[in-house]
Amino acid sequence: MKLEKNNDNPINEEKIVNQIRGLALDMIQEAKSGHPGIVLSAAPIIYCLYSRFLKINPENPEFYNRDRFVMSAGHGSSLLYATLHMAGYDLELYDLKKFRQINSKTPGHPEYKITPGVDMTTGPLGQGLATAVGVAIGEKHLEENYNKEPEKLIDFYTYVLCGDGDLEEGISYEAMSLAGTLKLNKLIVLYDSNDTSLSSKNVACFTENIEERMKSMNWNYIRVNDGENLEEINHAIELAKSNLLSPTLIEVKTTLGKYSKYEGKNKIHGGVLEEEDLSNIKKKLKLRDIPFNISSDTMEDFQYLIHTRMLGVCEDFYERLEHLDDSLKEELTFLMNEDKTTNSKHIIYEKPEDDKESLRDTSGKVLNSIVKNSNIFLGGSADLFEPTKTYIEGAGDYAANNYKGKNIFFGVREHAMGAILNGISLLGYRSYGSTFLSFSDYLKPSIRMAAMLDLPVTYLFTHDSISIGEDGTTHQPVEQLVSLRATPNLEVFRPCDANEVIGAYKAVLKKKSGPSVISLSKTTLPILSTTSSSGVAKGGYVVRENKRKLDGILIATGEEVHQAIEVANLLEVKGFDVRVVSMPSIERLLEQEEEYIESVIPVGVKKIVIEAASSMSWNRIVYHPKYLITLDSFGSSGKREDVYTKYGFDIASLEEKIENLLK
């Protein structure tokens, strides 16, 4: 393909590619750290994408119907930043010179909302690719809800640049397996295949047949034999876009560190080039050996190619948006906005006649009432719809023949589920996923990413206590709550009854952004007359008030609140006046005004925590370990009552221990 502005002025694409390489290498040299290997090998791939295919608008990076590009090989950030600068994004030469420096727009790995044009924070290998599957899932759902034939309001592709490391991580294959099952044909992965990892040649650790593996997962596979050949890369992407039945992986054979004296060797993966090597590379690339020297012609030509492809595309989208029905337009506008505050008026809950219910059942009722009434919610379960009570009745199953369905069957793939939920939320959805609390560990890397990206993902973790009994140690969570509570920007709610479950949902829906956990008991529990949804919003509040002089305060969460109240009633007979505080969210309480905190847990009064989980959550509330009735060992398989007794959470043991502490 010959690209030109006019017959007398052909565009020198090789020169643009090499200019990108030179800029990216200069960034690494200036920072004295980075990854030159991928810069030299993958520059033709990223150039081809941006110049010939990506539907983007550098002047409006958040244009909603843009193609998404995920740099899953996040260590190649300098390559991405150099490309974005050349493409005309708001990324100045000054920003490139500040690569990897504090408070710059060019951090060591790509970060969403820090750098214009970056669609996803990447770095932990495999996360980007798996998240891209979520974006592709969301795109199909958007098409089904907002495209009215013959108009195509939503119509974008999701592209990924990945390396060997991404494909070695298990999360990638979890997500890719699901993508193949769902036939997400608008997901295109470009694999920078150079047979070299950071520590060795791939022969030491990565020898599977990629083509056969892709085909076994219902993926389309295309091979590009020469990673320097733009026409071969171009043809492969065109073929991928023409496939309507499956996602595509394009394996582009490249040489790591091409043109370096260390080309093809793992040494070139990371670090700073020797000055002589850099000079020789620039000589081979026909670049001036001057740091950050840019030919204005190359920038103009690159931007010309993008601009001519994009003429009228953004305007056409916003014009079609105006023609949507009011209700659909309102939903899509919500998805496009950053503020995810949601009206909780759709919460409908009918309590059982006996005023007793498992919290997972309450959650299921509430979730159904919310999701049925809006298209802005999308989620599912890691093969645990029935135990977690998260199946949305009448909403349809998300499948290759029904992208409008709201129930996503992730399969036994918690790790991928977490990343996919992030991808869905990157499109503006309030996504949610469910599994057992003990299995939240599988999602932890993805939860961490959601917290970094401030995404409105809700995790519904059931079976949240050793009280599940017979399933035993592997299924009884102990350290999970403290791990989740320790994650910055992640709110954790552990409600004690149906009223607090409703309160947790309301608190989550009122958040403008950020992920949340709702930890739910499997045990059937009474609905208390003293609990309230408004109390949850403040993190902690009194559910049993003292009557005279306050002898002590029992602080509990989840089902342990019921035990605390029962123990307090027994101690009252013995002359102890005890207050019980339910604390569904430690963080929320500690964010309240001092006056409120003092009214709930006043200074100078003995405070005793009851929670059948790690003690490490409570150091900001209780300072002496003897006042922590918690669990710092794994549980056991047995009847609920026997497990409680073994670990001192039965009523008799609690009463005795607390009485001794109050004396």
Protein Blocks (a to p, Z undefined) as FASTA:
>chain_A
ZZdfblklccdfklmmmmmmmmmmmmmmmnopajfklmmmmmmmmmmmmmmmmccdfklm
mlmkbccdddfblmlmmmmmmmmmmnopacdfklmmmgoiahiabdfbdcehklghiabd
chiehjlmmmmmmmmmmmmmmmmmmpccfbdfbacdddddddfklmmpmklmmmmmmmmm
nopakbccddddehiafkbcfklmocccfklmmmmnopacdddfblklmklmmmmmmmmm
mpckbccdddddddehihiakgoiaklmgccddfklmmmmmmmnopacbehiacfklmmm
mmmmmmmmmgoklmmmmmmmmmpcfklmmmmmmmmpmblcdcfklpccdddfklpacfkl
mmmmmmmmmmmmockbccddehilmmnopacghkapadfklmkbmbdcebjafklmmmmm
mmmmmnopacdddddfklmmmmmmmmmmmmmnopacddddehibfklomnommlmcfklm
mmmmmpghiacdddfbfklmmmmmmmmmmpggdcddddddfbdcdddfkbcfklmmnopa
cfbdcfbdcfbdcddehjllmmmmmmmmmmmmnopacdddddfblklmmmpcfklmmmmm
gghiacdddddbdfklmmmmpmbfklpccdfbdcdeddfklmmmmnopafklmmmmmmmm
mZZ
